[in-house]
């Protein structure tokens, strides 16, 4: 039967264009609203035997708001972006376009002085492969979207460049089943906001 690991992407802390490398800002108003809308679908995942989160403010806040009381896992931190920490991709590209091209084109490169993409993917994979191996164990982890993307690439044994083609929406989930070295992946859609119910008004 193996393990069942569900990764929940953290709610947002900024708009997509305003996202910064190694962003440590808390949830914004839109993020809190999304958590409230998704709670009905995601709260039951808190029944997992083990509950974790990335050590970022928005991951912690998402897990706490959903009632998971998660344990922060240093191994689930975002990729170390070195000198680019706190900058947006557009800002880095304007300052040093050649370095951005090298980073996007070679998963072993680290022009920012931090962690290469390949090392990041391997770190996330190692975390998965060292989870308790009891058959039937269930785990939920609220993680940064980048961490979910890295897990996706690792589990599928896809080329590292696949990382750039994976889009992870806030509060979407990925469920992994199996055991170290033999994972299967199941995608779930992001929960949609509950419709606003208006009182029925009979016609004339």
N, C-alpha and C positions, 0 to 999 in steps of 0.2 A: 504493500500500500504506500509506503514511503511518507515523506513530509508534505505538508501543504503550506506554502508561504505566499501570503497576499501582500503585495506592495501597494500602498496608497500614496499617490502623488500629493504632496503638500499643497494647500491652498495658496493663492497668490499673495505676494507682498508688494507688487508693482505691476504696471502694464508690461506687456511683452517687450516693447521698445525701450522701456526704462530699466530692464533687468541688468544687474551688474554682476560681474564675476565675484564669486565668493560672497554673495549678497547676504548680509546678516540682519536685514531689516525685518521687523515683525509683520504680521498679517495687516493688510490695509483693509479699508471698509468693504471693498468688493470681495476680498478673501473671506472675511467674517460672514458676509451674506451667503457666499457659496457654501460655506460649511453648514450654515443653518439649513439651506435648501437640500443639502445632500445627507443630512444627519440620519434621516429615516432609513436610507439604504445602507449607510456605512457604520452606524452605531453597532449593529449586530456583530460586526467583525471583531469587536472588542471581547467577544467570548473566547478568542484564541488563547491557547495555553501560555504563549509567550508574546509579549507586545513590546516593540522597539520603535525607535525613531532616529532620524538623522539629528546630529547635534546642532541644529540651526533653530533660531527663534520661531520661524514660521512652521517648521516641522513639529517642534515641541507643542506649539500652540494648537496646531491642527489636531494632534493626537489627544491633547488634554480636552479640547472642545468636544471631541467625539467620545470622551469617557474612557479612553484606552489606558490612561496613566502609563505612558510608554517609558521604557528605559532607553536613554540615549546611547547610541553605539558609535564610538569614534570611527570605526571602520566604514560607517555609512556617511561620512562627511563628503562634501563636494570635492571635486578635483582641485588640488592646490594650484592656484593660478599665479603664484609668485608676485611679480611686479605689477601684474594687471589687476590685482585684487581691488575691488571698488570701482572699476571702470566699466563702461559699456563696450560692447564689441565695436560700435561705431567710433567711439573715442579712441580705442586702440588702433583701429584701422586708419584713422586720420593721422595718428602719430607715427606709426610704424607698419605700413601696409605689407612690407616684405616679410616681417615676422608673422603677421596674421596668415599670410599665404603658406608659410612653412608649417605653421601649427595645424592648419586645416588639411594640408596635403600629406603630412608625415606623422602617423600616430606615435612615433618614437621621439618626436622632437618636443622640446620644451623651451622655446625662445623667451618665455616669460620668467624662466628660472625656477619654475615650480615642478609640477608632476606631469609627465607625458600622458597622453590619452590612453595609450596601451597599458601603462602602469595603473591608471585609475580603473579601467575595466577589469583588470586582473585582481585588483584589491577588492572590488565589489564581488567578483566571482568567488574569491577565497572566503569572504564572509558567508556567502551562501553555502559553500561546501563544508563549512565547519559548524553548521547548525546541529543541534541534538538530533541524532538519527533514529529516534524511536518511531516505529511505524504508526501512522495515524496522527502524529503530532501536528498541531496547527500553530502558525505564527502569523502575526500581522505586523507590518512595519510601515510607518509613515516616513516617506523619504523624499528628498529633493527630486524634481523631475530628471535632473541629470543622472542621479543614481539609478532611477528606474530605467532610463535609457541604457546605461552601462550594463545593468542586469539583463536586459533584453538581448543585447549583443552577445554577452557571455553565454547565456543559456542556449541561444541558437547556434553558437559556434560560428557566428558570422564574421566577415572581415571587419576590422576596427572602423573602417570608413563608413560602415553601415550606421554607426552612431549618429552621423549628421543627417540621416534620412528618417530618423525616428522622432515623431512628434508626441509628446506626453502632455496631456491637458491636466490642469489642476483638478485634483480629487478623482481622477480616473484610477482604475485599479488593474493590476496584472497579477494573476495567480500562477504560481509555479508549483508543480507537483513532481514528486519523484525522490531522488536522493543524489548525493554528490556524484557528479560526472554523468548523470542521467536525468536531466530535468525536462519537463514538458511545460509548455506555456499556454495560458488561456487568457485572452484579452476580454476586458469588460468595458462597456461604454461609461463615460463620466455621467454621474447622476444629473438629471435635468431639474431645474427649479420647479417647485410645485406650482401648478396653475393658480392664478388668482380667481377665487370663486366670487361671483357677483350674485346678489339676491335676484331670484326670479321675479320678473314683473310681467304679469299676464297682459296680453294685448287687449285692445278695446273690444 
